[in-house]
């Protein structure tokens, strides 16, 4: 009988320890921040037809930023530059809204900002940006 009680106590201890180790997954507790997003030059490439384009974003603290799109053309490279005003759409900081001077608005949804990476969905395309100069 004593032996049965010892096994029950050991089983109870084992169960208690296993439940205690079920803490939050660190990836669910990380939040996007202005510090991780701002003052970095973010670059990605994507295909537009048969042409590879470069898309760049730069967010500054205070809600200002810039967007650049570089694409090859027959005479060299065409660069489109636009100033933007940006903001997080809510406190979850998982969606960025940026406005252009012509009044149009775009959203980068499902945003993940980590040390050297920025990812999200823009106009139905999943994009992954890398911080300029980051060697991985």
N, C-alpha and C positions, 0 to 999 in steps of 0.2 A: 504494500500500500504506500509506504514511504517512497519507494522508487517511482511509483505512478505520479505522486505529487511533485517530485523533483522534475520529471519529464514535463509535466504541465507548466511548472514555473519556467523551465527553460523555453518551452514553446511560447509562452506569454512574453518572455523577454525578447525572443527572436522576432515575434510579430510587432512588438513595440518599436524595436530598432528599425525594422523595415518600413514602418509608417513614418518614422521620424526622418528618414532619408528621402522622402518624397517631396522635397522642397520645390520652389518655383524654378522653372527652367530659366536660366539667365537671359536667353534670347527674348523671352516674353516680358522681361522687366526692363530691358534697355529701351530708352526713349530717344527719339530724334531730338536734336537741339540746334539752336542757331550757331553755337560754337563749332559744331561738327560740319555744318553746311556752309557757313560764310567764309569769305576771304580765301576761297580755293577756286582754282580754275578746273572745272569738270569737263571731261572730254569723252565722247563716244563716237563710234562709226556705225553707219547703217547703210543698207543698200536701197537705192532709189532707181528702180529699173535695173539696168546693168552697170550703174555707176555707184561707186562707193563715196559716201559723203561724210564729212566730219561735222559733228554738232557739239557746240561748246556752250557752257553756262557758267556764269560767275555771279554769285549772290553776295551782296554786301550787307553788313549789319545796318539797320535803319530802313530796310525794305526796298532798297534800290538794287538793280542788277543789270546784267546784259546777256544777250543771246547772240550767238554767231553760228551761221551755217556756211560751210565751205563745200563747194561742189566743183568738180572739173567741168570745164566747157572747152570748146574748140580753141579758144584763144588763151587758155591758161586755167586760172581758178577764179570762180566767182564767189565773193564773200558777201553775205547779207548780215548786217549788224543791226540789232534793235535794242533799245533801252527798255527795261521792264521795271515795274513796281511789283514786288512779291510779298506774300504773307502766307502763314499757315491758316488753313480754313477753320480750325478749331484747336482746342487744347490737346487733342490726341497727337497732333503734329504728324499725321500720316498722309496729308494731302496739301500740296502747295498750289496756290493760285498766283498766276502772274498776269498783269495787265499791261497792254501796250498803249502807246500814245494815241493810236487811232481808236481806242475804246474797246478793242477786242480782248478776250480773256481766254487763257488756257489753264488746264489743270494737270498736274503731275500727281497721280493717285498711287496709293499703296507704297508710299515713300519709305525707303530704308536708307538711312545715312549712317555709315560706319567710317572708321578711321580714314580710309583712302577710297571708299566706294560710295556711290549714290545710285540707287536704282528706283524705278517706278514705271508706271504706265502712262504714256503720253499719247493722246489721240489713238488709243487702241493698240499701240506698240509698246512692248516691254523693252525698256532701255536700261543698260547698266553703264554708268559713267565711272571713270577712274580719275583720280586727282592727277593733274598734270605734273610730270616729273617723278611720279611714284614708280619705282622699279620693283616689280614683284618676282 
